Structures are given as structure tokens and as C-alpha cells.
Amino acid sequence: MSEVLVVTDPVNGTVGKPALELLTLAQRLGQPVAVVLGDGAEAAGPTLAEYGATRVISINDPAFTESLVAPKAEALAQVAASVSPAAILISSTPEGKEVAGRLAVKLGSGLITDATEISEDGSTVQSVFAGNWTVRASVIRGIPVITVKPNAVTPQSSPAPGAVEQVTVSISESAKGARLVKSEPKQASGRPELTEAAIVVAGGRGTAGDFGPVEALADALGAAVGASRAAVDSGWYPHAYQIGQTGKTVSPQLYIAAGISGAIQHRAGMQTSKAIVAVNKDPEAPIFALADLGIVGDLRTVLPAATEEIARRKD
Amino acid sequence: MKILVLVKHVPDATGERRFAADGTLDRSSSDGLLSELDEYAIEQALQIADQRDDVEVVALTLGPHDAADAIKRALQMGASAGIHINDDAMHGSDALATSAVLAAAVTKAEPDLVICGMASTDGVMGVIPAMIAERLGWPAATLGATLSVTGSTVTIRRDADSASLTVEADLPAMVSVTDQSGEARYPSMKGILAAKKKPVETWRLADLGIDPATVGLEAAGTKVLQTTPRPPRESGKVITDEGGSGVAALTDFLATGKYI
């Protein structure tokens, strides 16, 4: 059976949920081979094996932390040349898509980005035009290079050998042209990553700058926090949390929009959420047309009371 | 210094966007305009030009006839000249073909710096700048929230989720900028009038040495099998919060859905 390369990016040896989703999807196409570009393969190995990696290829070249994107694509192309995989799956992060694009050029392969589903026949599903259309497509030339959005599938435990193999590659000078001269880590929020979270609580103009109620509800639900463009532009929340056309696109199980009117820019970033709840003082807010449950009311009353009730029910 | 800004003419996202029978985007279904994210690229190019005497900003687009409007807007904002690659053979091209043609165009135009937006607002792949750079063997400093050029070095700050990265590259280089890079200027009346006189060249594939058989729908590496409009979401229950009814509805919803 053919092998499928799955690019996993463990952080400090911990494998994120999107990588586990890729391993689960990869099993539909062949035998998953996890690829770790950077350090952490030994620490991540057991988890990768548990979720289906038949082997783990570990490549730890200094170029990966010294230069942007291109060295990873080069390393993957070298692995692909020796493995001849049935497909290459990469997570749809900004870096992942750039790696995928370069890889597709190197391999002369068709490229599909932001797949939300991969079927056994290799065809993919994408949600396009702000979620208004669904597209089924296939790569018809070369080794399919597919980037996959988080929350595509529930990861399934599927134990496999997953032995870690150290591989060295040679990275050309030409791939090192974008020099990473400084990296300033951002403080982790302690909450789930926005695009991966099962529940998102987002705040908009109606918060009037106070995200306290939004964060408290999010924490009660173990959810990620998001923000509308209006809230971000007003400086109330960092841009990394912006949901919408020029921010992140999320597709969680549950999206709670608090004080968000639901302009099309915002809807583009969340309208494929499985369930949507909206809380807004304005009964005419467009968001209510999307919501499974709409509450016309003040989020500063509704959210804290709901948070309290949730805590009460836990006891 | 010559800066080439790659811009795209896209259907208005607030209008109705549809697929044509051949699985390609029906570009006639909605009025088109310059992709909003490309405005930021033009703005950054113009800011560099504002600071120096020796900068020429050229806007380039690849698209059918109406794509000229994207160039027009760039000229109105302040770009000095335009290039419109217009060739029917491009219909249905995938990212591989698009990047190949744009790479050939960059080679022909000989800029010192190419600036792109972070993604187009129709395809939203966000891969073209990296793919062009790959083809040219140029460094790509992409997704910059800030951009500056000093001597022959370009520097960006790329704000990833976990860290802010400072990335440097030597010219000639490919760069892309995000919507965080600085509000794009509106064309002034003077700029709108001046745009009418600015030169716009039209290039075809033959001018780029591209074989038409390598581009277009038939040459694509991917195939659209089916397109389905998503049924509009039905609005569910809407209740007005009175005497705690809103909170009760919310917590019941959460309990029923097993979110708590």
C-alpha cells in the first residue's frame, strides 16, 4: 500500500490536534508517514504512532529556524523523491500553505488548499466564497499536495509502529534567502487555538471594549476567544484573534457571537460553524439570520449570568 | 528602484459569486473590483516611493478584459504605469500556471522588488507569492505587517500566532503584506485625472514565451468535480431576554447540545 506523507509540527514535542486529524485522513489514502521538520520528533513519536503513523521521518536542519518556509519545502521535496507518496497532507496554516505551494511547483503537482474533507478516492471538499459554495475537486497531475483546515475530522486512535528515523537533507543556498533575524515569542493565551477550537466565543462592538464577559464565558466552556474586525480596529483585542475575511476563518462545533452585528466580512469567517448562537441588543442585526439561537439582549447581562449558571451546573 | 505590484481583479464579495458550467469562477456574475487585500500592497509600494526620488511603481495584473480596472485603480492611487496580461488561453488556469505566467512577467519587467497582497479575496489560497518566488529562485519575505527597504535589503515583520518574526532578504525579492500593514490611501481627484494619462502595456502569452498548451483549464493539475451552493442557514429561535429568559435559553441550548 502506498505511503502518505503527513507534515506534523510538534511544538515542544507536543502534537497539535490538526496534525492528528491529518493522520486520520491520511489513512483513507494509504499508510501515514509523519514528517517532523524541526525538533521534537522523539517526544512526539508515541502520539504520532498512536494516531496512525507507520513511521516518523525526523529532519532537523538548522535552516528551518534560520530561513522562512523555503527550506521546509526543499526538505519535503527530497523526502517525496525517496518515498514516492500517494499524497502529501499539510495543515492549512499560513506557513503550511506557502510550503505546499513551493512543494507543488517543485513536484509539478496539482495543489488543493483549505480542504475540509478528503475522501478515499482522493477527492477533496472545500468551502468557498465565504461558505456559500462547496466544491469537490481532485488533483489530476503529480503527487497530490493538499492543505487541510483544522476541525476537518475527529482524530481517531489507530496504533501503528511509528518508529522515528532521523534523516538529513541538503538545503540549497537559494532556499535560505529569507533570513529569520529575530523571533519574539508571543505570550500563550492559555486558551485553545482559535482555528482548532471546538467552541468559540467572539465579541464585537457591543462589548464596548470590555471583553471580560466574553472571556469568562469562553473559560467556562473551555472555548477560544475571537473578535470582530470592529473590536480589533478599535484596539480592544489583538488582530491575531480577528475572525472574518481579513482574519481567521473558523468552523467550530459552536460559535457564540456576542455584540457582533454580523456584517458579511465577519460572516465569511464563521458561517460554516455547526451551531451559531447570537447575543445582540439590536433585533435587526444580520447575525440573527444565521443563528440557531438568537438572544436579543445585553451581552453584559446575558453572558455573566450564563457563565454563573454554567459554573453552578458543574457543581 | 522599480517596484512591481501584482494586483487582481475579483468579483465583489458582497455580490453573488457563482460558478460557470465548466467549474470556473463566473466572473460575469458579480461586478469586479481591485481585490481589497491588494490595496495594501499598492499602499506599501507608494509609501516607499513617497520617501525616495528614484522609485517607479508599476502595477501588473493577469486577467481578462475587465481586469484593466484593477490597474486603473492602482494608477489612481499613484502607481506610475501598468501592465495587463490578457490572453484567453489563461481561462481556467490553476495556481501552477498562474504562477508560471506571473514569474515570466516578473522576469520580463525586471523589478527590484515585487509586492503582493496576502491572498486574493476570491481564491483565497495565499500561495502565489511563494510559488512565483520558487520559480524565480528569489527570496520571499511574506505576510509582512510592516515593510521597509534599506539599501538593497528588504525587511518585514511577520506576525505569526506564536511569535513575531523579523525577516530580511536581499533584493531582488518577493514580498507580501497583510491588511495590518497600514491603511491604503484613497485616490485623490488629482490622482484620478492623472491616471488617465499613465501608460498601460498589454502583454500576451507569446510576449512571455509561454506555450498556451501549458496553461488554461485543460492543463490544470486539479479538476473541479462538482460545485454545490450551500443552502442558506435557516434562522432558528430568536427570543428577547426578559427576566432571565435569555440566559435560560442559552444555558438550555448549551446543555441540550452537550457543550456543558
Interface residues (C-beta under 8 A of the other chain):
Chain A: V11 L68 V69 A70 A73 P94 E95 K97 E98 A100 G101 R102 A104 V105 K106 G108 S109 G110 L111 I112 T113 D114 S123 S127 V128 F129 A130 G131 N132 W133 T134 V135 R136 A137 S138 V139 I140 R141 G142 S174 G177 A178 R179 L180 V181 K182 S183 E184 P185 K186 A188 E193 I199 A220 L221 H239 A240 Q245 T246 Q253 L254 I264 A268 Q271 T272 A275 I276 V277 V279 P283 F288 A289 L290 A291 D292 L293 G294 I295 V296 G297 D298 T301 V302 A305 A306 E309 I310 R313 K314
Chain B: A13 T14 R17 R18 F19 E36 L37 D94 A95 L96 S99 T121 D122 V124 M125 G126 V127 I128 P129 A130 M131 A133 E134 R135 G137 W138 P139 A140 A141 T142 L143 R158 D159 A160 D161 S162 A163 S164 L165 T166 V167 E168 A169 D170 A173 T178 D179 Q180 A220 G221 T222 K223 V224 L225 Q226 T227 T228 P229 R230 R233 S235 G236 K237 V238 I239 T240 D241 G244 G246 V247 A249 L250 T251 F253 L254 A255 G257 Y259 I260
